Amino acid sequence: MIVSDDHTWTDYGFMGSKSVSTPHLDKLAAESRLFPRGYVTNSLCGPSLASMLTGRHVHRHGLTGNDPLVPVSASVGAKGAAKAAAAKQKNAAFLDGRAQMIKRFQESPILPRLLGEQGYVSLQTGKWWMGPYQTGGFTEGMTKGGRHGDEGLDIGRKTLAPLTDFISRAKRDGKPFFAWYAPMMPHDPHTPPERLLAKYRDKSPTIQAAKYHAMVEWFDETIGEVRAHLEKEGLTRDTIIVYIADNGWIPRTDKPSVDFERSKQSPFDGGVRTPIFVSWPGRIKPTVMAEAASAVDILPTLLKLAGAPVPADGDGLDLLDDAALKARPFVAGQNSTHDILDLARPAASLRYRWLVAGDLKLIVSSGRNTGTAQYGSADATEPPRLFDLKADPGELKDLAAARPDDVKRLTAMLDGWWTGR
């Protein structure tokens, strides 16, 4: 399972990008059952990854944010953002909140744990928010328990050896395996090799964009290396590969930051849309699917392919089930505050709910902006927004005022999914 980090849906060759080169992802997508209209459940990495692993929407697994909320006073006296963050993460309230988050996570079905019950060995690498790798049921892993990956974040950027060695050992031992390859790429810090940065320095609109585009290609190169290792081990036709990104990222043109209005932490497609695809050479026919897909579909798809029982109370569909995909009326998701305001009440952190039904997308605000004065921004009520994604993929023309009947109809569907209360 390959998960890229802070990677906008447009930034792939196979999705039509002229700005970035992704030859290995392009080849893999061409060999896959490809859903160009895939969606994550939340445009923030912690909640998004949790949905991939549990097959549940955010309000069901309960991990609405990356971190527990810690009172402002916990970081008073720290100098600079880095010191403030370090102080916060050592605070007793923060550590207790993290322990509660991990406990809550383990109450859901978790993909590697379910595969382990079928005899699979498994490896965690890269981004991982839920303590040490063992909490997810992995038999091996790189993360020791740090906030979002610690030693696991070396994968891809510094080495691929833990992943390739694991694959070779699993083959040698005759064990079916599950590998979680979720490198912090192209996520910042954007520190690509100079050979790649040089390729984009004059091609991209800003140096920030150039660094990000070079990071995307660097990530793509690592996928080529992993696939070459599978080929070397003779495992290409015996290995299912799933790809998804955790959320989007749009480089700003005025400073080295993300445009949060339209990508990460936003309800717009720049934050929540991602290609999703499943590859199994010789077993899954390559095709491009028109239907929308969701991150919650990954768990039931992989469990079914592995011959394992699928939890009856999951939120996703089998991505190989054409009839179910065609019958699904919409895919939906939510956006929430970065810090969890109340672990026991997911609605407390809710900022937006959204759904995609056919070509239409509805975004409904909860009235909460950031959720706490700690972030320096007040709550504000916003009217619903409606977009025609086929005619307006950039979501620039709000149709809500002109099409009130569609807003009413889709709002009823959204409330049927989750009222946000």
C-alpha positions as CSV (number, residue, x, y, z in Angstrom):
1,M,0.0,0.0,0.0
2,I,1.5,3.3,-1.2
3,V,0.4,6.5,0.4
4,S,1.9,9.8,-0.7
5,D,1.8,12.8,1.7
6,D,0.6,16.3,0.9
7,H,0.2,15.6,-2.8
8,T,-2.5,17.4,-4.8
9,W,-4.6,15.4,-7.2
10,T,-3.5,17.3,-10.3
11,D,0.2,16.7,-9.8
12,Y,0.6,13.4,-11.7
13,G,1.4,12.8,-15.4
14,F,-1.5,10.4,-15.8
15,M,-3.9,13.1,-14.3
16,G,-2.8,15.5,-17.1
17,S,-0.1,17.5,-15.3
18,K,2.4,19.3,-17.5
19,S,4.3,20.6,-14.5
20,V,5.7,17.4,-12.9
21,S,7.1,14.1,-14.2
22,T,5.8,10.9,-12.6
23,P,6.8,8.1,-15.0
24,H,6.6,5.3,-12.4
25,L,3.2,6.3,-11.1
26,D,2.0,6.8,-14.7
27,K,3.0,3.2,-15.6
28,L,1.5,1.8,-12.4
29,A,-1.8,3.7,-13.0
30,A,-1.9,2.4,-16.6
31,E,-1.7,-1.2,-15.2
32,S,-4.4,-0.6,-12.6
33,R,-8.1,-0.2,-12.0
34,L,-7.9,3.5,-11.7
35,F,-10.3,5.9,-10.0
36,P,-9.3,9.4,-11.0
37,R,-12.1,10.7,-8.8
38,G,-11.0,9.3,-5.5
39,Y,-11.6,11.1,-2.2
40,V,-10.1,11.0,1.2
41,T,-12.3,11.4,4.3
42,N,-10.5,14.4,5.7
43,S,-7.8,16.7,4.3
44,L,-5.6,16.4,7.3
45,C,-3.2,13.4,7.5
46,G,-4.0,11.9,10.9
47,P,-7.7,11.5,10.4
48,S,-7.2,10.6,6.7
49,L,-4.8,7.8,7.4
50,A,-7.0,6.4,10.2
51,S,-9.9,6.1,7.7
52,M,-7.7,4.2,5.2
53,L,-6.7,1.7,7.9
54,T,-10.1,1.3,9.6
55,G,-12.5,1.5,6.6
56,R,-14.5,4.0,8.7
57,H,-15.3,7.7,8.3
58,V,-13.8,10.2,10.7
59,H,-16.9,10.6,12.9
60,R,-16.9,6.9,13.4
61,H,-13.3,6.2,14.2
62,G,-13.3,9.4,16.2
63,L,-9.8,10.7,15.4
64,T,-10.8,14.1,14.0
65,G,-7.4,15.8,14.2
66,N,-3.7,15.2,14.4
67,D,-3.2,16.1,18.1
68,P,-5.1,16.5,21.3
69,L,-6.0,20.1,22.3
70,V,-3.5,21.4,24.9
71,P,-4.3,24.7,26.7
72,V,-2.3,27.7,25.4
73,S,-0.6,28.0,28.8
74,A,1.2,24.7,28.3
75,S,3.5,26.3,25.8
76,V,3.9,29.8,27.4
77,G,7.5,30.8,27.7
78,A,8.8,28.8,24.8
79,K,10.7,30.8,22.2
80,G,9.9,30.2,18.6
81,A,7.5,27.8,16.9
82,A,9.8,24.9,17.2
83,K,10.4,25.3,20.9
84,A,6.7,25.8,21.5
85,A,5.8,22.6,19.6
86,A,8.5,20.6,21.4
87,A,7.2,22.0,24.8
88,K,3.6,21.1,23.9
89,Q,4.5,17.6,22.9
90,K,6.2,16.9,26.3
91,N,3.3,18.3,28.2
92,A,1.5,15.8,30.4
93,A,-1.9,16.8,29.0
94,F,-0.7,16.3,25.5
95,L,0.8,12.9,26.3
96,D,-2.4,11.8,28.1
97,G,-4.5,13.0,25.1
98,R,-2.3,11.0,22.7
99,A,-2.8,7.8,24.9
100,Q,-6.5,8.3,24.7
101,M,-6.4,8.8,20.9
102,I,-4.4,5.5,20.5
103,K,-6.9,3.7,22.7
104,R,-9.8,5.0,20.6
105,F,-8.1,4.0,17.4
106,Q,-7.7,0.5,18.6
107,E,-11.4,0.2,19.1
108,S,-11.9,0.1,15.3
109,P,-11.0,-2.7,13.0
110,I,-7.5,-2.1,11.6
111,L,-6.2,-3.5,8.3
112,P,-2.9,-5.0,9.3
113,R,-4.4,-6.6,12.4
114,L,-7.2,-8.2,10.4
115,L,-4.7,-9.5,7.8
116,G,-2.5,-10.8,10.7
117,E,-5.4,-13.0,11.7
118,Q,-5.1,-14.6,8.2
119,G,-1.4,-15.3,8.7
120,Y,0.0,-12.2,7.1
121,V,3.2,-10.6,8.3
122,S,3.2,-6.8,8.0
123,L,5.5,-3.8,8.0
124,Q,4.9,-0.2,9.0
125,T,7.1,2.5,7.4
126,G,6.6,6.3,7.1
127,K,3.8,8.3,8.5
128,W,2.2,6.7,11.6
129,W,0.3,8.7,14.2
130,M,-0.9,6.0,16.6
131,G,2.1,5.3,18.8
132,P,4.5,2.4,18.1
133,Y,3.8,0.3,15.1
134,Q,2.4,-2.6,17.2
135,T,-0.8,-0.6,18.0
136,G,-1.9,-1.2,14.4
137,G,-1.3,-4.9,14.5
138,F,1.9,-4.7,12.4
139,T,4.4,-7.5,13.0
140,E,7.3,-5.2,12.2
141,G,7.8,-1.5,11.9
142,M,10.0,1.5,12.0
143,T,8.0,3.9,14.3
144,K,8.8,3.6,18.0
145,G,6.0,5.9,19.2
146,G,6.7,9.4,18.2
147,R,4.0,11.9,17.2
148,H,3.8,11.1,13.5
149,G,6.5,8.6,12.6
150,D,9.9,9.3,14.2
151,E,12.4,6.8,12.7
152,G,9.7,5.7,10.2
153,L,10.1,9.0,8.4
154,D,13.5,8.0,7.1
155,I,11.8,5.7,4.6
156,G,12.1,7.0,1.0
157,R,14.1,10.1,1.9
158,K,17.1,8.2,3.4
159,T,16.6,4.5,2.7
160,L,14.3,1.9,1.3
161,A,16.2,-1.0,3.0
162,P,13.6,-1.7,5.7
163,L,10.9,-2.2,3.1
164,T,12.9,-4.1,0.5
165,D,14.5,-6.3,3.2
166,F,11.1,-7.1,4.6
167,I,9.8,-8.1,1.2
168,S,12.7,-10.4,0.6
169,R,12.4,-12.1,4.1
170,A,8.7,-12.6,3.6
171,K,9.3,-14.4,0.3
172,R,12.1,-16.5,1.8
173,D,9.9,-17.5,4.7
174,G,6.9,-18.2,2.4
175,K,4.7,-15.7,4.2
176,P,2.0,-13.5,2.7
177,F,2.8,-9.9,3.5
178,F,1.3,-6.4,3.8
179,A,3.6,-3.4,3.6
180,W,2.6,0.1,4.5
181,Y,4.8,2.5,2.5
182,A,3.7,6.0,3.6
183,P,6.9,8.2,3.3
184,M,6.8,11.9,4.2
185,M,7.0,12.7,0.5
186,P,6.4,15.1,-1.1
187,H,5.5,16.6,2.3
188,D,7.7,19.5,3.5
189,P,10.5,19.9,4.3
190,H,10.9,20.2,0.6
191,T,14.5,19.1,0.3
192,P,14.8,17.3,-3.1
193,P,18.2,16.3,-4.6
194,E,19.7,19.1,-6.5
195,R,19.6,17.1,-9.7
196,L,15.8,17.1,-9.5
197,L,15.5,20.7,-8.3
198,A,17.6,21.9,-11.2
199,K,15.0,20.3,-13.5
200,Y,12.2,22.3,-12.1
201,R,13.9,25.6,-11.0
202,D,13.1,27.4,-14.3
203,K,10.1,25.3,-15.2
204,S,8.0,26.0,-12.1
205,P,6.4,29.4,-11.3
206,T,8.2,29.9,-8.0
207,I,11.1,28.3,-6.1
208,Q,8.5,26.9,-3.6
209,A,6.7,25.2,-6.4
210,A,9.9,23.9,-7.9
211,K,10.9,22.3,-4.7
212,Y,7.5,20.7,-4.3
213,H,7.5,19.4,-7.9
214,A,11.0,18.0,-7.5
215,M,9.8,16.2,-4.3
216,V,6.9,14.6,-6.2
217,E,9.4,13.2,-8.8
218,W,11.7,12.0,-6.0
219,F,8.8,10.2,-4.5
220,D,8.0,8.7,-7.9
221,E,11.5,7.5,-8.2
222,T,11.2,5.5,-5.0
223,I,8.1,3.7,-6.3
224,G,10.2,2.7,-9.3
225,E,12.8,1.3,-6.9
226,V,10.2,-0.7,-4.9
227,R,8.7,-2.1,-8.1
228,A,12.1,-3.1,-9.4
229,H,12.7,-5.0,-6.2
230,L,9.4,-6.8,-6.5
231,E,10.4,-7.8,-10.1
232,K,13.9,-8.9,-8.9
233,E,12.2,-11.2,-6.3
234,G,9.8,-12.6,-8.9
235,L,6.8,-11.2,-7.0
236,T,5.3,-8.7,-9.5
237,R,2.4,-11.0,-10.5
238,D,1.8,-12.1,-6.9
239,T,1.6,-8.6,-5.4
240,I,-1.4,-6.3,-5.1
241,I,-0.5,-2.6,-5.0
242,V,-2.9,0.1,-3.9
243,Y,-2.1,3.8,-4.2
244,I,-3.7,6.9,-2.6
245,A,-2.6,10.3,-1.3
246,D,-3.5,11.5,2.2
247,N,-4.5,15.0,1.2
248,G,-3.6,17.8,-1.2
249,W,-1.0,20.5,-1.2
250,I,-0.9,23.7,-3.3
251,P,2.3,25.8,-3.0
252,R,1.7,29.5,-2.4
253,T,3.4,32.0,-4.7
254,D,4.1,34.6,-2.1
255,K,5.8,32.5,0.6
256,P,6.9,28.9,1.4
257,S,3.6,27.8,2.8
258,V,0.4,25.9,1.8
259,D,-2.7,27.6,0.5
260,F,-5.0,26.3,3.2
261,E,-8.0,28.0,1.5
262,R,-7.9,25.5,-1.3
263,S,-5.9,22.4,-0.3
264,K,-4.7,20.9,2.9
265,Q,-7.3,21.3,5.7
266,S,-9.9,22.6,3.2
267,P,-13.1,20.9,1.9
268,F,-12.2,21.8,-1.7
269,D,-11.0,19.1,-4.2
270,G,-7.4,20.5,-3.8
271,G,-7.5,19.1,-0.3
272,V,-9.7,16.0,-0.5
273,R,-9.4,14.6,-4.0
274,T,-6.8,11.9,-4.9
275,P,-6.4,9.3,-7.5
276,I,-7.0,5.8,-6.1
277,F,-5.9,2.7,-7.9
278,V,-5.5,-1.0,-7.4
279,S,-3.1,-3.1,-9.4
280,W,-2.7,-6.9,-9.6
281,P,-1.1,-8.0,-12.9
282,G,-3.0,-10.8,-14.5
283,R,-5.9,-10.7,-12.1
284,I,-7.3,-7.1,-12.1
285,K,-8.0,-5.7,-15.6
286,P,-6.6,-2.2,-16.2
287,T,-9.4,0.3,-16.7
288,V,-10.3,3.8,-15.9
289,M,-13.4,4.1,-13.7
290,A,-15.9,7.0,-13.9
291,E,-17.4,6.4,-10.5
292,A,-16.0,8.2,-7.4
293,A,-14.1,6.2,-4.9
294,S,-13.3,6.7,-1.2
295,A,-10.4,6.0,1.1
296,V,-12.8,3.9,3.2
297,D,-13.1,1.5,0.2
298,I,-9.5,0.3,0.6
299,L,-9.9,-1.9,3.6
300,P,-12.9,-4.0,2.3
301,T,-11.2,-4.2,-1.1
302,L,-8.0,-5.6,0.2
303,L,-9.6,-7.9,2.7
304,K,-11.8,-9.5,0.0
305,L,-8.8,-9.9,-2.3
306,A,-6.9,-11.6,0.5
307,G,-9.8,-13.9,1.2
308,A,-10.3,-12.4,4.7
309,P,-13.6,-11.6,6.4
310,V,-14.8,-8.1,5.9
311,P,-16.2,-6.2,8.9
312,A,-20.0,-6.0,8.5
313,D,-20.2,-2.5,9.9
314,G,-17.7,-0.8,7.6
315,D,-18.3,2.3,5.6
316,G,-16.6,1.3,2.3
317,L,-17.3,-0.8,-0.8
318,D,-15.2,-3.3,-2.7
319,L,-13.6,-1.3,-5.5
320,L,-13.9,-4.3,-7.8
321,D,-17.7,-4.5,-7.4
322,D,-19.1,-2.6,-10.4
323,A,-22.7,-2.9,-9.3
324,A,-22.1,-1.5,-5.8
325,L,-20.1,1.3,-7.2
326,K,-22.8,2.3,-9.7
327,A,-25.5,2.1,-7.0
328,R,-23.7,4.3,-4.5
329,P,-25.4,7.7,-4.6
330,F,-22.4,9.8,-3.3
331,V,-19.1,9.8,-1.5
332,A,-18.7,12.2,1.5
333,G,-16.2,13.5,4.0
334,Q,-15.6,16.1,6.5
335,N,-13.0,18.6,7.7
336,S,-12.1,19.4,11.2
337,T,-9.8,21.4,13.5
338,H,-6.1,20.4,13.6
339,D,-6.4,19.7,17.3
340,I,-9.1,17.5,18.7
341,L,-11.5,19.5,20.8
342,D,-13.4,16.6,22.3
343,L,-12.4,13.0,21.6
344,A,-15.7,11.7,22.8
345,R,-17.7,14.0,20.5
346,P,-16.5,14.2,16.9
347,A,-18.9,17.0,16.0
348,A,-17.1,19.3,18.4
349,S,-14.2,19.6,16.0
350,L,-16.3,19.8,12.8
351,R,-15.6,22.6,10.3
352,Y,-17.2,21.3,7.1
353,R,-19.1,18.4,5.7
354,W,-19.1,17.8,2.0
355,L,-20.4,15.2,-0.6
356,V,-19.9,14.5,-4.3
357,A,-22.9,13.1,-6.1
358,G,-22.3,12.7,-9.8
359,D,-20.8,15.9,-11.0
360,L,-22.1,18.0,-8.2
361,K,-20.3,18.8,-5.0
362,L,-21.9,20.3,-1.9
363,I,-19.9,21.9,0.9
364,V,-21.7,22.8,4.2
365,S,-20.1,24.8,7.0
366,S,-20.6,24.0,10.6
367,G,-20.0,27.6,11.5
368,R,-16.7,26.7,13.1
369,N,-13.6,28.2,11.5
370,T,-10.6,27.0,13.4
371,G,-12.3,25.9,16.6
372,T,-10.4,27.8,19.2
373,A,-9.0,31.3,19.7
374,Q,-5.6,29.6,20.2
375,Y,-5.3,29.8,16.4
376,G,-6.2,33.5,16.3
377,S,-9.3,33.2,14.1
378,A,-12.9,33.5,15.1
379,D,-15.8,31.2,14.0
380,A,-17.9,32.4,11.2
381,T,-21.1,31.2,9.6
382,E,-20.9,30.4,5.9
383,P,-23.7,29.6,3.5
384,P,-23.6,26.2,1.6
385,R,-21.6,26.1,-1.6
386,L,-22.4,24.1,-4.7
387,F,-20.1,23.3,-7.6
388,D,-20.3,21.4,-10.9
389,L,-17.0,19.6,-10.9
390,K,-17.2,18.6,-14.5
391,A,-17.7,22.2,-15.8
392,D,-15.7,23.8,-13.0
393,P,-13.1,21.4,-11.6
394,G,-11.4,24.4,-9.8
395,E,-14.6,25.0,-7.8
396,L,-14.6,28.7,-8.7
397,K,-18.2,29.2,-9.6
398,D,-20.6,28.7,-6.6
399,L,-24.0,27.6,-7.9
400,A,-25.8,27.5,-4.6
401,A,-27.9,30.6,-5.1
402,A,-28.9,29.6,-8.6
403,R,-29.8,26.0,-7.8
404,P,-31.5,26.0,-4.4
405,D,-33.4,22.7,-5.2
406,D,-30.1,20.9,-5.7
407,V,-28.7,22.4,-2.5
408,K,-31.8,21.1,-0.6
409,R,-31.7,17.7,-2.1
410,L,-28.0,17.2,-1.5
411,T,-28.2,18.6,2.0
412,A,-30.8,15.9,2.8
413,M,-28.4,13.3,1.5
414,L,-25.6,14.7,3.5
415,D,-27.7,14.7,6.7
416,G,-28.6,11.1,6.0
417,W,-24.9,10.3,6.0
418,W,-24.1,12.3,9.2
419,T,-25.9,15.3,10.6
420,G,-22.7,16.8,12.1
421,R,-24.2,16.7,15.5
